[in-house]
Amino acid sequence: MKSTVILGIDVGIAICGWSILEKNHQYKNGMKLIDFGVIETSKDLKTSKRLALVYEELDKIVKRYTPDIMCVEDIFFFKNQKTIINIGQVRGVILLVGENNNLEIKNYTPLQVKTAITGYGRAEKKQVQKMVQMLFNLKEIPKPDDAADAIAIAVCHCNTNILA
């Protein structure tokens, strides 16, 4: 059976989480965590430079792991107007990386991610992170939180798309 490589992205301009999962029925739980991390940008840089850095670093990750699918968390309601603008801009850059690398792109809401990981759409962030740790038998919860969230987004795709 063919493996599918999935790139999970937790959108952020200061810290953008990413993960690489391989989905294959030969693995326990049907998936294997290959790698994860974050792309960090300094608040001292101009927004345009921060966006360029996210693009460059994410493009390197895509070229290194050659995923089949990119899974991105959908934007949801923000109280802070400046935050939503920055998140929208960085999300656009992330989608551009996916498009430029001919990736299939899937979007998931926080509710979908929480439900796919814990079975409960209103689960606390810590519950999701603990489930990520347990699913992959990790010694500790992946740090920073953005990396754990990116893993959860990729797992959401695996749990939602049986044949993906």
N, CA, C and O atoms as a DFTB+ gen file, in Angstrom:
656 C
 N C O
     1  1       0.848      -1.193       0.000
     2  2       0.000       0.000       0.000
     3  2       0.885       1.246       0.000
     4  3       1.889       1.301       0.711
     5  1       0.513       2.231      -0.790
     6  2       1.266       3.470      -0.911
     7  2       1.163       4.310       0.362
     8  3       0.101       4.413       0.975
     9  1       2.280       4.897       0.738
    10  2       2.298       5.836       1.857
    11  2       1.916       7.222       1.362
    12  3       2.141       7.563       0.201
    13  1       1.343       8.008       2.247
    14  2       1.050       9.404       1.971
    15  2       1.819      10.234       2.984
    16  3       1.749       9.973       4.186
    17  1       2.549      11.230       2.507
    18  2       3.294      12.118       3.393
    19  2       2.486      13.399       3.554
    20  3       2.089      14.037       2.579
    21  1       2.253      13.757       4.821
    22  2       1.386      14.889       5.144
    23  2       2.171      15.951       5.892
    24  3       2.873      15.657       6.859
    25  1       2.044      17.188       5.433
    26  2       2.635      18.348       6.099
    27  2       1.523      19.066       6.849
    28  3       0.566      19.545       6.242
    29  1       1.651      19.139       8.169
    30  2       0.686      19.867       8.991
    31  2       1.244      21.224       9.352
    32  3       2.413      21.335       9.721
    33  1       0.423      22.263       9.252
    34  2       0.871      23.631       9.529
    35  2      -0.044      24.294      10.554
    36  3      -1.262      24.340      10.383
    37  1       0.571      24.809      11.630
    38  2      -0.124      25.663      12.593
    39  2       0.297      27.088      12.253
    40  3       1.440      27.479      12.489
    41  1      -0.624      27.853      11.702
    42  2      -0.330      29.175      11.151
    43  2       0.047      30.174      12.246
    44  3      -0.649      30.304      13.253
    45  1       1.159      30.872      12.031
    46  2       1.588      31.929      12.931
    47  2       2.689      32.739      12.276
    48  3       3.477      32.203      11.497
    49  1       2.749      34.024      12.585
    50  2       3.808      34.851      12.003
    51  2       5.038      34.901      12.910
    52  3       6.162      34.966      12.414
    53  1       4.845      34.871      14.210
    54  2       5.988      34.843      15.138
    55  2       6.537      33.424      15.237
    56  3       7.747      33.206      15.179
    57  1       5.621      32.460      15.389
    58  2       5.986      31.045      15.449
    59  2       4.997      30.264      14.599
    60  3       3.799      30.235      14.882
    61  1       5.511      29.638      13.563
    62  2       4.701      28.831      12.650
    63  2       5.111      27.375      12.860
    64  3       6.241      26.994      12.557
    65  1       4.182      26.558      13.383
    66  2       4.489      25.154      13.624
    67  2       4.328      24.326      12.364
    68  3       3.483      24.615      11.517
    69  1       5.157      23.283      12.248
    70  2       5.056      22.371      11.114
    71  2       5.320      20.935      11.579
    72  3       6.013      20.705      12.570
    73  1       4.762      19.994      10.854
    74  2       4.997      18.579      11.147
    75  2       4.942      17.780       9.853
    76  3       4.290      18.169       8.883
    77  1       5.637      16.667       9.867
    78  2       5.609      15.724       8.752
    79  2       5.193      14.366       9.300
    80  3       5.855      13.803      10.172
    81  1       4.085      13.851       8.776
    82  2       3.590      12.521       9.139
    83  2       3.568      11.658       7.891
    84  3       3.340      12.146       6.784
    85  1       3.806      10.386       8.081
    86  2       3.617       9.438       6.994
    87  2       2.430       8.556       7.356
    88  3       2.400       7.935       8.418
    89  1       1.473       8.514       6.470
    90  2       0.290       7.673       6.684
    91  2       0.471       6.385       5.892
    92  3       0.626       6.396       4.671
    93  1       0.446       5.277       6.626
    94  2       0.583       3.966       6.012
    95  2      -0.007       2.964       6.996
    96  3       0.264       3.041       8.195
    97  1      -0.788       2.052       6.518
    98  2      -1.492       1.129       7.399
    99  2      -0.556       0.146       8.109
   100  3      -0.985      -0.561       9.021
   101  1       0.717       0.093       7.701
   102  2       1.657      -0.800       8.382
   103  2       2.072      -0.262       9.751
   104  3       2.579      -1.016      10.581
   105  1       1.861       1.034       9.995
   106  2       2.245       1.636      11.270
   107  2       1.136       1.499      12.301
   108  3      -0.048       1.436      11.971
   109  1       1.558       1.457      13.563
   110  2       0.590       1.490      14.659
   111  2      -0.200       2.792      14.505
   112  3       0.398       3.830      14.220
   113  1      -1.474       2.771      14.677
   114  2      -2.362       3.929      14.475
   115  2      -2.393       4.386      13.019
   116  3      -3.037       5.389      12.713
   117  1      -1.716       3.678      12.114
   118  2      -1.731       4.019      10.695
   119  2      -0.884       5.215      10.308
   120  3      -0.972       5.696       9.178
   121  1      -0.055       5.709      11.241
   122  2       0.762       6.878      10.917
   123  2       2.064       6.877      11.718
   124  3       2.165       6.296      12.799
   125  1       3.053       7.555      11.139
   126  2       4.368       7.671      11.765
   127  2       4.773       9.145      11.742
   128  3       4.692       9.802      10.705
   129  1       5.205       9.651      12.879
   130  2       5.693      11.022      12.970
   131  2       7.132      11.032      12.466
   132  3       8.003      10.393      13.057
   133  1       7.382      11.748      11.383
   134  2       8.707      11.805      10.769
   135  2       9.537      12.931      11.380
   136  3      10.691      12.725      11.754
   137  1       8.944      14.121      11.480
   138  2       9.682      15.275      12.006
   139  2       8.685      16.383      12.341
   140  3       7.535      16.356      11.900
   141  1       9.140      17.343      13.119
   142  2       8.322      18.510      13.445
   143  2       9.235      19.622      13.928
   144  3      10.386      19.389      14.299
   145  1       8.700      20.835      13.917
   146  2       9.466      21.985      14.385
   147  2       8.671      23.258      14.217
   148  3       7.458      23.234      14.009
   149  1       9.371      24.365      14.311
   150  2       8.740      25.674      14.141
   151  2       9.629      26.569      13.285
   152  3      10.846      26.399      13.220
   153  1       8.989      27.509      12.646
   154  2       9.672      28.595      11.942
   155  2       9.407      29.834      12.777
   156  3       8.253      30.204      12.991
   157  1      10.456      30.472      13.248
   158  2      10.302      31.649      14.092
   159  2      10.781      32.892      13.356
   160  3      11.778      32.855      12.633
   161  1      10.059      33.997      13.547
   162  2      10.483      35.285      13.003
   163  2      10.466      36.320      14.129
   164  3       9.648      36.253      15.047
   165  1      11.365      37.252      14.036
   166  2      11.500      38.285      15.065
   167  2      10.495      39.412      14.851
   168  3      10.273      39.853      13.723
   169  1       9.892      39.870      15.943
   170  2       8.950      40.991      15.849
   171  2       9.662      42.279      15.460
   172  3       9.011      43.260      15.100
   173  1      10.997      42.286      15.528
   174  2      11.772      43.468      15.155
   175  2      11.909      43.629      13.641
   176  3      12.323      44.685      13.162
   177  1      11.562      42.582      12.889
   178  2      11.648      42.654      11.428
   179  2      10.369      43.240      10.845
   180  3       9.301      43.160      11.451
   181  1      10.492      43.828       9.663
   182  2       9.306      44.291       8.943
   183  2       8.439      43.083       8.596
   184  3       8.942      41.976       8.404
   185  1       7.146      43.312       8.520
   186  2       6.215      42.233       8.204
   187  2       6.590      41.551       6.894
   188  3       6.532      40.324       6.804
   189  1       6.966      42.310       5.895
   190  2       7.309      41.721       4.599
   191  2       8.502      40.771       4.718
   192  3       8.529      39.733       4.056
   193  1       9.474      41.108       5.543
   194  2      10.637      40.242       5.746
   195  2      10.222      38.976       6.502
   196  3      10.690      37.881       6.189
   197  1       9.351      39.127       7.489
   198  2       8.871      37.972       8.247
   199  2       8.132      36.995       7.327
   200  3       8.320      35.782       7.416
   201  1       7.295      37.537       6.449
   202  2       6.554      36.703       5.508
   203  2       7.506      35.989       4.552
   204  3       7.317      34.813       4.241
   205  1       8.522      36.700       4.092
   206  2       9.517      36.104       3.190
   207  2      10.257      34.960       3.890
   208  3      10.522      33.924       3.282
   209  1      10.586      35.153       5.165
   210  2      11.279      34.102       5.923
   211  2      10.413      32.857       6.073
   212  3      10.900      31.737       5.912
   213  1       9.131      33.048       6.379
   214  2       8.229      31.902       6.496
   215  2       8.167      31.174       5.158
   216  3       8.236      29.946       5.113
   217  1       8.039      31.925       4.072
   218  2       7.985      31.303       2.745
   219  2       9.250      30.478       2.482
   220  3       9.167      29.308       2.109
   221  1      10.412      31.092       2.677
   222  2      11.691      30.426       2.378
   223  2      11.881      29.169       3.218
   224  3      12.266      28.123       2.693
   225  1      11.617      29.264       4.507
   226  2      11.836      28.116       5.396
   227  2      10.838      26.995       5.112
   228  3      11.209      25.821       5.097
   229  1       9.590      27.350       4.889
   230  2       8.580      26.335       4.596
   231  2       8.857      25.667       3.249
   232  3       8.662      24.461       3.098
   233  1       9.306      26.444       2.286
   234  2       9.651      25.885       0.979
   235  2      10.799      24.873       1.115
   236  3      10.788      23.840       0.444
   237  1      11.770      25.154       1.960
   238  2      12.875      24.205       2.216
   239  2      12.341      22.907       2.823
   240  3      12.768      21.816       2.445
   241  1      11.413      23.033       3.760
   242  2      10.820      21.854       4.402
   243  2      10.083      21.011       3.359
   244  3      10.213      19.787       3.343
   245  1       9.318      21.661       2.496
   246  2       8.578      20.951       1.446
   247  2       9.548      20.239       0.510
   248  3       9.320      19.086       0.145
   249  1      10.606      20.902       0.125
   250  2      11.578      20.294      -0.792
   251  2      12.320      19.131      -0.121
   252  3      12.668      18.153      -0.782
   253  1      12.560      19.236       1.176
   254  2      13.271      18.175       1.902
   255  2      12.417      16.916       2.064
   256  3      12.905      15.806       1.853
   257  1      11.149      17.082       2.436
   258  2      10.300      15.939       2.771
   259  2       9.330      15.535       1.657
   260  3       8.720      14.468       1.735
   261  1       9.179      16.348       0.649
   262  2       8.280      16.115      -0.486
   263  2       6.912      15.545      -0.076
   264  3       6.546      14.440      -0.477
   265  1       6.167      16.310       0.724
   266  2       4.836      15.836       1.125
   267  2       3.880      15.780      -0.059
   268  3       4.078      16.439      -1.080
   269  1       2.845      14.980       0.108
   270  2       1.784      14.877      -0.901
   271  2       0.673      15.879      -0.619
   272  3       0.024      16.384      -1.536
   273  1       0.466      16.159       0.663
   274  2      -0.661      16.978       1.101
   275  2      -0.190      17.974       2.151
   276  3       0.631      17.647       3.009
   277  1      -0.719      19.194       2.076
   278  2      -0.479      20.214       3.098
   279  2      -1.807      20.456       3.813
   280  3      -2.822      20.752       3.183
   281  1      -1.781      20.326       5.139
   282  2      -2.974      20.562       5.948
   283  2      -2.755      21.812       6.784
   284  3      -1.773      21.917       7.520
   285  1      -3.669      22.747       6.666
   286  2      -3.514      24.060       7.296
   287  2      -4.726      24.340       8.168
   288  3      -5.861      24.048       7.791
   289  1      -4.472      24.908       9.337
   290  2      -5.577      25.280      10.201
   291  2      -6.284      26.501       9.622
   292  3      -5.647      27.486       9.249
   293  1      -7.607      26.420       9.555
   294  2      -8.410      27.551       9.089
   295  2      -8.343      28.700      10.087
   296  3      -8.186      28.494      11.291
   297  1      -8.465      29.891       9.567
   298  2      -8.532      31.073      10.428
   299  2      -9.888      31.076      11.116
   300  3     -10.912      30.783      10.499
   301  1      -9.882      31.405      12.381
   302  2     -11.129      31.524      13.115
   303  2     -11.175      32.907      13.737
   304  3     -10.260      33.704      13.528
   305  1     -12.185      33.200      14.472
   306  2     -12.422      34.528      15.024
   307  2     -11.284      34.995      15.939
   308  3     -10.855      34.266      16.833
   309  1     -10.809      36.206      15.703
   310  2      -9.808      36.852      16.559
   311  2     -10.386      38.157      17.071
   312  3     -11.045      38.884      16.328
   313  1     -10.146      38.450      18.317
   314  2     -10.600      39.721      18.875
   315  2      -9.693      40.863      18.442
   316  3     -10.146      41.996      18.278
   317  1      -8.403      40.561      18.255
   318  2      -7.410      41.574      17.927
   319  2      -7.313      41.745      16.408
   320  3      -6.922      40.819      15.699
   321  1      -7.670      42.935      15.915
   322  2      -7.679      43.224      14.473
   323  2      -6.287      43.064      13.843
   324  3      -6.168      42.523      12.743
   325  1      -5.254      43.521      14.518
   326  2      -3.886      43.424      13.983
   327  2      -3.458      41.960      13.860
   328  3      -2.793      41.582      12.896
   329  1      -3.840      41.147      14.835
   330  2      -3.492      39.724      14.806
   331  2      -4.110      39.031      13.605
   332  3      -3.427      38.271      12.919
   333  1      -5.378      39.271      13.337
   334  2      -6.049      38.594      12.230
   335  2      -5.450      38.996      10.889
   336  3      -5.376      38.172       9.977
   337  1      -5.027      40.231      10.754
   338  2      -4.398      40.671       9.509
   339  2      -3.078      39.939       9.299
   340  3      -2.816      39.435       8.207
   341  1      -2.241      39.878      10.340
   342  2      -0.954      39.173      10.232
   343  2      -1.152      37.681       9.958
   344  3      -0.443      37.093       9.142
   345  1      -2.118      37.079      10.644
   346  2      -2.390      35.656      10.440
   347  2      -2.880      35.415       9.008
   348  3      -2.484      34.438       8.373
   349  1      -3.730      36.293       8.508
   350  2      -4.216      36.172       7.139
   351  2      -3.085      36.282       6.123
   352  3      -3.045      35.548       5.136
   353  1      -2.167      37.211       6.383
   354  2      -1.034      37.375       5.466
   355  2      -0.132      36.144       5.465
   356  3       0.246      35.655       4.401
   357  1       0.212      35.644       6.642
   358  2       1.110      34.491       6.703
   359  2       0.413      33.240       6.173
   360  3       1.058      32.381       5.572
   361  1      -0.883      33.134       6.390
   362  2      -1.623      31.999       5.848
   363  2      -1.587      32.024       4.313
   364  3      -1.466      30.983       3.668
   365  1      -1.694      33.219       3.747
   366  2      -1.596      33.357       2.293
   367  2      -0.242      32.904       1.774
   368  3      -0.161      32.240       0.740
   369  1       0.810      33.256       2.478
   370  2       2.168      32.843       2.099
   371  2       2.294      31.316       2.177
   372  3       2.881      30.688       1.296
   373  1       1.742      30.736       3.229
   374  2       1.789      29.278       3.403
   375  2       1.057      28.581       2.258
   376  3       1.564      27.613       1.692
   377  1      -0.130      29.072       1.921
   378  2      -0.881      28.490       0.810
   379  2      -0.124      28.629      -0.507
   380  3      -0.183      27.741      -1.356
   381  1       0.583      29.735      -0.676
   382  2       1.389      29.950      -1.880
   383  2       2.511      28.914      -1.978
   384  3       2.786      28.404      -3.064
   385  1       3.153      28.601      -0.867
   386  2       4.183      27.555      -0.864
   387  2       3.566      26.239      -1.338
   388  3       4.134      25.547      -2.183
   389  1       2.411      25.905      -0.791
   390  2       1.743      24.673      -1.200
   391  2       1.397      24.666      -2.674
   392  3       1.639      23.683      -3.373
   393  1       0.835      25.757      -3.140
   394  2       0.444      25.860      -4.550
   395  2       1.667      25.787      -5.470
   396  3       1.642      25.086      -6.482
   397  1       2.725      26.505      -5.121
   398  2       3.944      26.519      -5.945
   399  2       4.644      25.168      -5.982
   400  3       5.440      24.901      -6.882
   401  1       4.350      24.315      -5.005
   402  2       4.945      22.976      -4.967
   403  2       3.946      21.887      -5.354
   404  3       4.184      20.702      -5.121
   405  1       2.822      22.305      -5.949
   406  2       1.795      21.385      -6.456
   407  2       1.260      20.421      -5.396
   408  3       1.002      19.251      -5.678
   409  1       1.100      20.928      -4.176
   410  2       0.564      20.102      -3.105
   411  2      -0.958      20.193      -3.076
   412  3      -1.545      21.231      -3.381
   413  1      -1.569      19.093      -2.707
   414  2      -2.989      19.134      -2.406
   415  2      -3.097      19.862      -1.068
   416  3      -2.337      19.569      -0.145
   417  1      -4.023      20.800      -0.953
   418  2      -4.149      21.598       0.274
   419  2      -5.509      21.333       0.908
   420  3      -6.552      21.422       0.261
   421  1      -5.461      21.001       2.206
   422  2      -6.672      20.758       2.983
   423  2      -6.709      21.735       4.147
   424  3      -5.674      22.052       4.733
   425  1      -7.892      22.209       4.477
   426  2      -8.070      23.154       5.584
   427  2      -8.950      22.522       6.652
   428  3      -9.950      21.869       6.355
   429  1      -8.551      22.732       7.906
   430  2      -9.305      22.194       9.033
   431  2      -9.507      23.268      10.092
   432  3      -8.597      24.035      10.405
   433  1     -10.719      23.305      10.637
   434  2     -11.017      24.266      11.707
   435  2     -10.473      23.727      13.029
   436  3     -10.247      22.524      13.160
   437  1     -10.261      24.608      14.008
   438  2      -9.844      24.131      15.333
   439  2     -10.820      23.088      15.899
   440  3     -10.393      22.137      16.553
   441  1     -12.114      23.259      15.656
   442  2     -13.116      22.302      16.122
   443  2     -12.902      20.924      15.492
   444  3     -12.986      19.907      16.180
   445  1     -12.626      20.890      14.195
   446  2     -12.363      19.622      13.513
   447  2     -11.112      18.950      14.068
   448  3     -11.095      17.735      14.265
   449  1     -10.064      19.734      14.322
   450  2      -8.810      19.182      14.837
   451  2      -9.036      18.585      16.221
   452  3      -8.632      17.453      16.487
   453  1      -9.675      19.338      17.092
   454  2      -9.927      18.846      18.456
   455  2     -10.783      17.583      18.442
   456  3     -10.516      16.644      19.191
   457  1     -11.797      17.559      17.603
   458  2     -12.673      16.393      17.518
   459  2     -11.906      15.175      16.999
   460  3     -12.062      14.073      17.524
   461  1     -11.085      15.374      15.977
   462  2     -10.327      14.260      15.387
   463  2      -9.294      13.696      16.354
   464  3      -8.992      12.504      16.308
   465  1      -8.753      14.530      17.223
   466  2      -7.697      14.094      18.145
   467  2      -8.277      13.533      19.444
   468  3      -7.846      12.479      19.912
   469  1      -9.243      14.227      20.021
   470  2      -9.742      13.850      21.351
   471  2     -11.158      13.280      21.337
   472  3     -11.603      12.686      22.319
   473  1     -11.862      13.463      20.220
   474  2     -13.254      13.042      20.168
   475  2     -14.213      14.085      20.721
   476  3     -15.424      13.868      20.768
   477  1     -13.655      15.227      21.142
   478  2     -14.468      16.286      21.746
   479  2     -14.019      17.637      21.191
   480  3     -12.875      18.045      21.393
   481  1     -14.914      18.326      20.497
   482  2     -14.589      19.582      19.825
   483  2     -14.266      20.755      20.724
   484  3     -13.723      21.758      20.263
   485  1     -14.591      20.643      21.993
   486  2     -14.301      21.736      22.931
   487  2     -13.151      21.379      23.874
   488  3     -13.006      21.977      24.940
   489  1     -12.346      20.413      23.479
   490  2     -11.219      19.985      24.319
   491  2     -10.253      21.144      24.556
   492  3     -10.108      22.032      23.716
   493  1      -9.608      21.118      25.692
   494  2      -8.583      22.114      26.019
   495  2      -7.320      21.825      25.210
   496  3      -7.067      20.691      24.805
   497  1      -6.542      22.873      24.987
   498  2      -5.291      22.766      24.236
   499  2      -4.373      21.682      24.832
   500  3      -3.756      20.913      24.095
   501  1      -4.292      21.629      26.141
   502  2      -3.431      20.641      26.819
   503  2      -3.897      19.204      26.545
   504  3      -3.073      18.297      26.432
   505  1      -5.212      18.999      26.439
   506  2      -5.735      17.667      26.144
   507  2      -5.300      17.223      24.750
   508  3      -4.923      16.067      24.552
   509  1      -5.353      18.138      23.789
   510  2      -4.931      17.839      22.418
   511  2      -3.445      17.489      22.417
   512  3      -3.036      16.503      21.803
   513  1      -2.645      18.291      23.099
   514  2      -1.200      18.065      23.131
   515  2      -0.862      16.732      23.808
   516  3       0.050      16.028      23.372
   517  1      -1.584      16.389      24.857
   518  2      -1.358      15.116      25.556
   519  2      -1.702      13.942      24.642
   520  3      -1.007      12.927      24.648
   521  1      -2.764      14.076      23.863
   522  2      -3.133      13.018      22.918
   523  2      -2.075      12.852      21.832
   524  3      -1.779      11.731      21.418
   525  1      -1.505      13.964      21.369
   526  2      -0.418      13.895      20.380
   527  2       0.749      13.107      20.980
   528  3       1.314      12.229      20.328
   529  1       1.104      13.428      22.220
   530  2       2.185      12.725      22.910
   531  2       1.886      11.223      22.998
   532  3       2.749      10.392      22.717
   533  1       0.672      10.895      23.386
   534  2       0.289       9.489      23.554
   535  2       0.231       8.741      22.219
   536  3       0.667       7.593      22.134
   537  1      -0.298       9.378      21.190
   538  2      -0.414       8.730      19.873
   539  2       0.930       8.264      19.336
   540  3       1.029       7.203      18.720
   541  1       1.959       9.060      19.573
   542  2       3.273       8.751      19.017
   543  2       4.263       8.262      20.072
   544  3       5.460       8.144      19.810
   545  1       3.745       7.978      21.273
   546  2       4.565       7.440      22.351
   547  2       5.819       8.298      22.598
   548  3       6.931       7.782      22.711
   549  1       5.606       9.611      22.678
   550  2       6.705      10.546      22.891
   551  2       6.979      10.701      24.383
   552  3       6.063      10.601      25.198
   553  1       8.218      10.940      24.735
   554  2       8.587      11.113      26.144
   555  2       7.935      12.345      26.750
   556  3       7.611      12.366      27.937
   557  1       7.745      13.369      25.929
   558  2       7.104      14.592      26.408
   559  2       6.273      15.211      25.299
   560  3       6.372      14.826      24.134
   561  1       5.459      16.170      25.682
   562  2       4.652      16.900      24.709
   563  2       5.599      17.723      23.840
   564  3       6.474      18.409      24.368
   565  1       5.439      17.668      22.509
   566  2       6.316      18.455      21.631
   567  2       6.265      19.941      21.979
   568  3       5.195      20.493      22.233
   569  1       7.402      20.563      21.986
   570  2       7.530      21.991      22.295
   571  2       8.133      22.705      21.106
   572  3       8.907      22.097      20.366
   573  1       7.814      23.966      20.891
   574  2       6.754      24.707      21.562
   575  2       5.369      24.189      21.166
   576  3       5.241      23.299      20.325
   577  1       4.351      24.757      21.780
   578  2       2.964      24.330      21.549
   579  2       2.596      24.329      20.070
   580  3       1.800      23.503      19.621
   581  1       3.177      25.256      19.319
   582  2       2.851      25.386      17.891
   583  2       3.238      24.119      17.118
   584  3       2.555      23.735      16.169
   585  1       4.337      23.473      17.529
   586  2       4.749      22.227      16.878
   587  2       3.748      21.122      17.185
   588  3       3.363      20.364      16.295
   589  1       3.326      21.029      18.450
   590  2       2.325      20.028      18.833
   591  2       1.013      20.267      18.081
   592  3       0.351      19.317      17.663
   593  1       0.647      21.524      17.914
   594  2      -0.576      21.860      17.183
   595  2      -0.463      21.452      15.710
   596  3      -1.436      20.984      15.117
   597  1       0.720      21.629      15.123
   598  2       0.928      21.238      13.723
   599  2       0.808      19.721      13.561
   600  3       0.273      19.239      12.563
   601  1       1.301      18.984      14.533
   602  2       1.159      17.526      14.507
   603  2      -0.323      17.166      14.588
   604  3      -0.799      16.301      13.852
   605  1      -1.044      17.827      15.480
   606  2      -2.479      17.558      15.640
   607  2      -3.237      17.817      14.338
   608  3      -4.159      17.073      14.002
   609  1      -2.862      18.852      13.611
   610  2      -3.534      19.172      12.342
   611  2      -3.292      18.059      11.320
   612  3      -4.213      17.668      10.602
   613  1      -2.062      17.548      11.250
   614  2      -1.768      16.441      10.331
   615  2      -2.511      15.168      10.755
   616  3      -3.024      14.435       9.910
   617  1      -2.563      14.913      12.057
   618  2      -3.293      13.750      12.560
   619  2      -4.773      13.885      12.233
   620  3      -5.427      12.902      11.885
   621  1      -5.300      15.090      12.341
   622  2      -6.698      15.340      11.985
   623  2      -6.958      14.878      10.556
   624  3      -7.978      14.244      10.283
   625  1      -6.059      15.186       9.660
   626  2      -6.235      14.764       8.275
   627  2      -6.246      13.235       8.179
   628  3      -7.085      12.650       7.494
   629  1      -5.304      12.602       8.874
   630  2      -5.244      11.137       8.856
   631  2      -6.525      10.519       9.388
   632  3      -7.037       9.557       8.817
   633  1      -7.041      11.065      10.471
   634  2      -8.243      10.510      11.110
   635  2      -9.523      10.858      10.369
   636  3     -10.534      10.173      10.520
   637  1      -9.489      11.922       9.567
   638  2     -10.660      12.371       8.847
   639  2     -10.743      11.751       7.462
   640  3     -11.836      11.514       6.947
   641  1      -9.599      11.489       6.861
   642  2      -9.525      10.996       5.492
   643  2      -8.920       9.600       5.493
   644  3      -7.706       9.445       5.362
   645  1      -9.743       8.612       5.636
   646  2      -9.306       7.230       5.807
   647  2      -8.410       6.766       4.642
   648  3      -7.433       6.050       4.859
   649  1      -8.737       7.163       3.450
   650  2      -7.971       6.700       2.289
   651  2      -6.895       7.665       1.850
   652  3      -6.256       7.433       0.823
   653  1      -6.666       8.744       2.590
   654  2      -5.691       9.762       2.180
   655  2      -4.280       9.246       2.280
   656  3      -3.334       9.972       1.973
